[in-house]
Amino acid sequence: MVFTFSLDKYLNKYIPRSQVKHFPGPLRRLLGGFPASATHDYYIWLEILVASFCGIALLAGVFQSHTAFTAHHAHNIVASYAATAILCFNASQVPLAQPRNIFTGHFLASLIGVCIEKLFSLSAGGRDNYWAAAALSVAVASVAMSICNCVHPPAGALAMLPLIDENIRKMGWWYLPVQLVSLLLIIPVACIFGNVFRRYPVYWWTPGECGLYWKKEEKKEPEKAEPSEVELLATGKDETALESPAAALAYSPQQEPETQIAPVPSHSSTRSRWSHRLAHTASRKTLDEGTHTIVYVPGLRKILVTADEIMVPAELDLDDILLDWLRLMRMELKLLSDLDESSPV
């Protein structure tokens, strides 16, 4: 499902840009600053085996010992972290397994679960209907994770546990610091083992552009020149202007045209379909204005991905999964470009 609202549109410009590329080599690799290396599948399987064992063993070992949480009925380990380990160590490249989704998704779901449990525990009728509270907590957590762009499926269990498990219910608000400690243990394990042959995380906050509010850009007046192929494309006069690779790469976000409204066919069903597509394209373009990395070009019949931007046909309707995939490709190219700049000549 494609949502027209994105919290990142409002937050990304205030989130500082990643500084991983400026860190020393070993620390940079530990934080996902190098591209994945090609290797055989059995090395990846071995990495998954060792990482999954170490991650779960670390959590179980810590909470098995006498800690500050022992007197507060803390479990040895919360079972949902087994699902997190499977997702994080097997599908480390997908957005659902990135640190933001793991950390924010888990904590947000835990907070919602405890809050709803406290609300229902205020009356005898509420305590008799914890089954309804469990369903409500999962539903609210699911919507909250979608709004905050931090969907993490295993976190749904954390929203439900305070309502169905008596021991966790006794923990009260101590349930939240237990999750924080667990998250601060599992994510470093993923960073250590996830960068042996692969790369983890792919990003720390979002694949989009961050820190535009803090970035100081000098405003330069555009020089007047004769109309070029790119300018002809921007005015919608030449649909084949970007067939030349040089002209396509010369196109910049500053020259981004307004979304052109194509002629709508007369047939009613076709007209409705085109109207929906153009409306969605306009909303998607507005959504991506905060990142300045996706350029919608009328008449373009190819998708161009560079280290700085992504050029997409304005008439093409892409969902969030495909757009995230394009942003990840841009980040990989940007990573290679940064490595070339930092390498000694």
C-alpha positions in Angstrom: 0.0 0.0 0.0 1.3 3.4 -1.0 0.8 6.1 1.7 0.7 9.8 0.7 1.8 10.7 4.2 5.3 10.1 5.4 6.8 11.3 8.7 10.2 11.3 7.0 9.1 14.2 4.8 9.1 16.4 8.0 11.9 14.8 10.0 14.6 14.0 7.4 15.7 17.6 6.9 16.4 17.9 10.6 18.1 14.5 11.0 21.9 14.9 10.7 23.5 13.2 7.7 25.4 10.0 8.3 29.1 10.6 9.2 30.1 6.9 8.9 32.2 7.6 5.8 34.5 9.8 7.9 35.2 7.2 10.6 38.4 5.1 10.7 38.4 2.0 8.5 37.6 -0.7 11.2 34.9 1.3 12.8 33.5 2.3 9.4 33.2 -1.3 8.4 31.5 -2.2 11.7 28.9 0.4 11.0 28.1 -0.6 7.5 30.4 1.8 5.7 31.8 -0.6 3.1 29.9 -2.4 0.3 29.3 -6.2 0.6 31.9 -8.5 -0.8 31.1 -11.3 -3.2 31.4 -14.7 -1.5 30.0 -18.2 -1.6 26.6 -19.1 -0.1 28.0 -21.4 2.5 30.0 -18.6 4.1 26.8 -16.6 4.4 25.0 -19.6 6.0 27.9 -19.9 8.4 27.6 -16.2 9.3 23.9 -16.6 9.9 24.4 -19.6 12.1 27.1 -18.0 14.3 25.3 -14.6 14.4 21.9 -16.1 15.4 23.5 -18.3 18.1 25.6 -15.4 19.5 22.7 -12.9 19.5 20.2 -15.1 21.3 22.9 -16.6 23.6 23.9 -13.1 24.6 20.4 -12.0 25.5 19.6 -15.3 27.4 22.9 -15.1 29.2 22.4 -11.5 30.4 18.9 -12.0 31.7 19.7 -15.5 33.1 22.1 -13.7 35.4 21.2 -11.7 38.5 20.6 -8.2 37.2 18.6 -5.1 38.3 15.6 -6.6 36.5 15.6 -9.8 38.5 13.5 -8.4 41.3 10.9 -7.1 38.8 9.9 -10.5 37.3 12.0 -10.1 34.1 11.9 -13.1 31.8 15.1 -14.8 30.8 14.5 -13.6 27.2 11.5 -12.3 25.3 10.6 -14.7 22.6 10.0 -12.1 20.0 13.7 -11.5 19.7 14.1 -14.9 18.2 11.9 -13.7 15.3 14.0 -10.5 15.2 17.2 -12.6 14.9 15.8 -14.6 12.0 14.7 -11.4 10.1 17.9 -9.4 11.0 20.5 -12.1 10.2 18.8 -13.7 7.2 17.3 -10.6 5.5 19.7 -7.9 6.6 19.2 -5.8 3.4 15.4 -5.3 3.7 14.0 -2.1 5.4 12.2 -4.2 8.0 15.5 -5.3 9.4 17.3 -2.0 9.6 18.2 -0.5 13.1 15.6 2.2 13.0 12.8 -0.4 12.4 14.2 -2.8 15.0 14.8 -0.2 17.8 11.9 2.1 17.2 9.4 -0.6 16.3 10.2 -2.7 19.4 10.1 0.2 21.9 7.0 1.8 20.4 5.1 -1.5 20.5 6.2 -2.1 24.0 5.1 1.3 25.2 1.7 0.9 23.6 1.3 -2.5 25.1 2.1 -1.3 28.6 -0.1 1.8 28.3 -3.1 -0.2 27.2 -2.5 -2.7 29.9 -2.5 0.1 32.5 -5.7 1.5 31.1 -7.6 -1.8 31.2 -6.3 -2.6 34.6 -8.2 0.4 36.1 -11.5 -1.5 36.3 -12.6 -5.1 36.9 -14.4 -5.1 33.6 -11.2 -4.1 31.8 -9.3 -6.9 33.6 -11.9 -9.4 32.5 -11.4 -8.4 28.8 -7.6 -8.5 28.5 -8.2 -10.5 25.3 -9.8 -7.5 23.7 -7.0 -5.3 25.0 -4.4 -7.6 23.4 -6.1 -7.3 20.0 -6.3 -3.5 20.5 -2.7 -3.1 21.4 -1.5 -5.0 18.3 -3.8 -2.9 16.1 -2.7 0.4 17.6 1.0 -0.6 17.4 0.6 -1.7 13.8 -0.8 1.7 12.8 1.8 3.6 14.9 4.7 1.7 13.3 3.3 2.5 9.8 3.0 6.2 10.6 6.5 6.4 12.1 8.0 4.3 9.2 9.4 1.8 11.6 7.4 -1.4 10.8 9.1 -4.4 12.4 6.8 -7.6 12.4 8.3 -9.2 15.5 7.5 -6.1 17.5 3.8 -6.9 17.3 4.4 -9.6 20.0 5.8 -7.1 22.4 2.6 -5.0 22.2 0.5 -8.1 23.1 2.7 -9.7 25.8 1.7 -7.3 28.7 -2.0 -8.3 28.1 -1.6 -12.1 27.9 1.3 -12.9 30.2 0.8 -12.5 33.9 4.6 -12.4 34.7 5.2 -9.6 32.2 2.1 -7.7 33.5 3.8 -7.7 36.9 6.9 -6.0 35.5 4.8 -2.8 34.8 6.9 0.0 33.4 10.1 -2.1 33.9 9.1 -3.8 30.8 10.4 -0.8 28.8 14.0 -0.7 30.0 14.2 -4.5 29.5 13.4 -3.9 25.8 16.0 -1.1 25.6 18.7 -3.3 27.0 17.8 -6.2 24.7 17.9 -3.9 21.7 21.2 -2.4 22.7 22.6 -6.0 22.7 21.0 -7.5 19.6 21.8 -4.6 17.2 25.6 -4.5 17.9 25.7 -8.3 17.3 24.0 -7.7 14.0 26.6 -5.0 13.1 29.6 -7.2 14.1 28.6 -10.3 12.2 26.6 -8.6 9.4 29.7 -6.9 8.1 31.9 -9.9 7.7 30.8 -10.8 4.2 27.7 -8.6 3.8 26.8 -5.1 4.8 24.7 -4.1 7.7 23.0 -1.8 8.2 22.2 -0.5 4.7 21.1 2.7 6.4 20.7 3.9 9.9 17.7 6.2 9.5 16.3 6.2 6.0 17.6 5.7 2.4 16.4 9.2 1.6 18.5 12.4 1.9 18.9 13.8 5.4 20.2 17.0 6.9 19.1 19.4 4.2 18.1 22.0 6.9 21.7 22.0 8.2 23.3 22.0 4.9 24.5 25.4 3.8 24.1 25.9 0.1 25.2 29.0 -1.8 22.4 30.3 -3.9 23.7 30.8 -7.4 21.7 32.5 -10.1 21.2 30.3 -13.2 23.0 31.4 -16.3 20.9 32.1 -19.3 21.6 29.9 -22.2 20.1 28.7 -25.4 17.5 26.0 -25.0 19.1 22.6 -24.7 17.8 19.1 -25.0 17.1 18.9 -21.3 15.2 22.2 -21.3 13.1 21.0 -24.2 12.3 18.0 -22.2 11.4 20.1 -19.2 8.9 22.1 -21.3 7.4 18.9 -22.6 8.4 19.6 -26.3 10.7 16.7 -26.8 9.9 13.3 -25.4 13.1 11.7 -26.7 15.5 14.3 -25.4 16.9 12.0 -22.7 17.7 9.2 -25.1 21.2 10.5 -25.0 23.0 9.4 -21.8 24.9 12.6 -21.6 21.8 14.7 -21.8 20.1 12.5 -19.2 22.9 12.8 -16.7 23.1 16.5 -17.2 19.6 17.0 -16.0 19.6 18.4 -12.4 16.9 18.8 -9.7 17.1 22.6 -10.2 15.6 22.2 -13.6 12.9 19.9 -12.4 9.7 20.5 -14.4 6.2 20.6 -13.1 4.3 17.4 -13.6 2.8 17.6 -17.1 -0.8 16.6 -17.5 -1.1 14.2 -20.4 -4.1 14.2 -22.6 -6.8 12.0 -21.0 -8.4 9.5 -23.3 -12.2 9.9 -23.9 -13.2 6.4 -22.7 -14.6 6.7 -19.2 -12.7 3.8 -17.6 -9.5 4.8 -19.2 -10.1 8.4 -18.1 -10.6 7.3 -14.5 -7.4 5.2 -14.5 -5.3 8.1 -16.0 -6.8 10.6 -13.5 -5.9 8.3 -10.6 -2.4 7.9 -11.9 -1.8 11.6 -12.4 -3.2 12.4 -9.0 -1.0 9.8 -7.4 2.0 11.0 -9.3 1.4 14.6 -8.1 1.1 13.4 -4.4 4.2 11.2 -4.7 6.1 14.1 -6.2 5.1 16.3 -3.3 6.1 13.5 -0.9 9.6 13.3 -2.3 10.2 17.1 -2.3 11.7 16.7 1.2 14.5 14.3 0.0 15.4 16.0 -3.3 16.7 12.7 -4.7 13.8 11.6 -6.9 13.1 13.6 -10.1 9.9 13.0 -12.0 10.4 13.7 -15.7 7.5 13.8 -18.2 8.1 11.7 -21.3 11.1 9.8 -19.9 11.0 6.1 -20.8 13.8 4.8 -18.6 14.8 4.9 -14.9 18.2 6.5 -14.3 19.9 6.1 -10.9 23.1 8.0 -10.1 24.9 8.7 -6.8 23.1 12.0 -6.5 19.6 11.5 -7.8 17.0 9.2 -9.3 15.1 10.1 -12.5 11.8 8.4 -13.0 9.1 8.8 -15.7 6.4 11.1 -14.3 3.7 8.8 -15.7 5.1 5.8 -13.9 3.2 4.7 -10.7 5.7 3.2 -8.2 4.9 1.9 -4.8 6.9 2.4 -1.6 8.8 -0.9 -2.0 10.1 0.0 -5.4 11.0 3.5 -4.4 12.9 2.3 -1.4 14.7 -0.2 -3.7 15.7 2.7 -6.0 16.9 4.7 -3.0 19.0 1.8 -1.8 20.6 1.6 -5.3 21.4 5.3 -5.1 23.0 4.8 -1.6 25.2 1.9 -2.9 26.4 4.2 -5.8 26.9 7.0 -3.3 29.0 4.7 -1.1 31.2 3.7 -4.0 31.6 7.4 -4.8 32.6 8.2 -1.3 35.1 5.4 -1.2 36.7 6.7 -4.4 37.0 10.2 -2.9 38.5 8.9 0.3 41.0 6.5 -1.2 44.5 7.8 -1.7 45.5 8.8 -5.2 
